[in-house]
Amino acid sequence: MIVSTRVPNEINTYLTRINKHNGEINNELQLIYVIDKNTKLPIYFRIVAGNIIDNTSLINTINTLNSFNINIKFLLVDAGYSSAQNILQLIETNIPFLTRMSQNRVEYKALIKNYMHILC
């Protein structure tokens, strides 16, 4: 599972940035972490600037895990990562994944239109 969490703080570092999240403006860092399916323990984490958009860091995280020879069998990814670009890149990597999408997304509507017959 790859998760991204905003961490509001008043630490004066090069990674602390002003960001608006859920209607609130805060100084934030962003914590990205990967949890192992079997042990439920974190196996990787990093801190990035608080104003980095979630979906820009997914492929970088996967590439880093690959460089450590961590075998990715399945990904459960945070909803913030479900951009069209990330979904296409995940499909290209042949890594099975599950994510949540908002109903107002163009991709969501296209998937429902194309695959509703399988679901019903």
C-alpha positions in Angstrom: 0.0 0.0 0.0 1.3 3.4 -0.9 0.0 6.3 1.2 0.6 10.0 1.2 -0.1 12.0 4.3 0.1 15.8 4.8 1.8 16.7 8.0 1.1 20.3 9.2 4.0 21.7 11.1 6.0 24.8 12.0 9.4 23.3 11.2 11.6 25.7 9.3 13.0 23.3 6.6 13.4 23.5 2.8 10.6 20.9 2.5 8.0 22.8 4.5 5.6 24.6 2.2 2.4 26.5 2.4 -0.4 24.3 1.1 -4.2 24.3 1.0 -5.7 20.9 1.9 -9.4 20.3 2.7 -10.0 24.0 2.8 -7.3 24.7 5.4 -4.1 26.6 4.7 -1.1 25.2 6.6 2.7 24.9 6.5 3.1 21.2 5.6 5.5 18.4 4.8 4.2 15.4 2.9 5.0 11.9 4.2 4.9 9.1 1.6 5.1 5.6 2.9 4.8 2.0 1.7 3.3 -0.7 3.9 4.0 -4.4 3.4 0.9 -6.5 2.8 1.9 -9.4 5.0 3.6 -7.7 8.0 1.5 -4.5 7.9 4.7 -2.6 8.7 6.2 0.3 6.7 9.1 -0.8 4.4 9.8 2.5 2.9 9.1 6.2 3.6 10.3 9.6 2.5 9.4 13.2 3.1 8.8 15.6 0.2 7.7 19.2 0.0 4.3 20.0 1.3 3.1 21.5 -1.9 3.9 18.5 -4.1 0.8 17.0 -5.7 0.2 13.4 -4.6 -0.1 11.9 -8.1 3.4 13.2 -9.2 5.2 11.0 -6.7 3.7 7.6 -7.4 5.9 6.4 -10.3 9.0 7.8 -8.5 8.1 5.7 -5.5 7.6 2.6 -7.6 11.0 3.2 -9.4 12.7 3.6 -6.0 11.2 0.4 -4.7 12.3 -1.4 -7.8 15.9 0.0 -7.3 15.9 -1.7 -3.8 14.7 -5.0 -5.4 11.4 -4.8 -3.6 9.0 -7.1 -5.6 5.7 -5.3 -6.1 3.0 -8.0 -6.5 0.0 -5.7 -6.0 -0.6 -2.0 -5.2 -3.4 -0.5 -3.1 -2.9 3.2 -3.8 -4.3 6.3 -2.1 -7.0 8.1 -4.1 -4.7 11.1 -4.5 -2.7 9.0 -6.9 -5.5 8.1 -9.3 -4.7 10.5 -12.1 -5.1 9.3 -15.7 -1.3 9.4 -16.2 -0.6 7.3 -13.2 -3.3 4.7 -14.1 -1.8 4.4 -17.6 1.7 4.0 -16.2 0.5 1.4 -13.7 -1.1 -0.5 -16.5 2.2 -0.3 -18.5 4.1 -1.7 -15.5 1.8 -4.8 -15.3 1.5 -4.3 -11.6 -2.1 -5.1 -10.5 -3.6 -2.2 -8.5 -6.7 -1.0 -6.7 -7.5 2.7 -6.2 -10.6 4.8 -5.5 -11.8 7.5 -7.9 -14.2 10.3 -7.5 -17.5 9.8 -9.5 -17.0 13.1 -11.2 -13.7 12.0 -12.9 -13.8 11.6 -16.7 -11.9 8.3 -16.3 -14.5 7.0 -13.8 -17.4 7.7 -16.1 -15.6 6.0 -19.0 -14.8 2.9 -17.0 -18.4 2.7 -15.8 -19.7 3.1 -19.4 -17.3 0.5 -20.8 -17.5 -2.1 -18.0 -21.0 -1.8 -16.4 -22.2 -4.9 -18.2 -19.5 -6.9 -16.3 -20.5 -5.5 -12.9 -24.3 -6.2 -13.2 
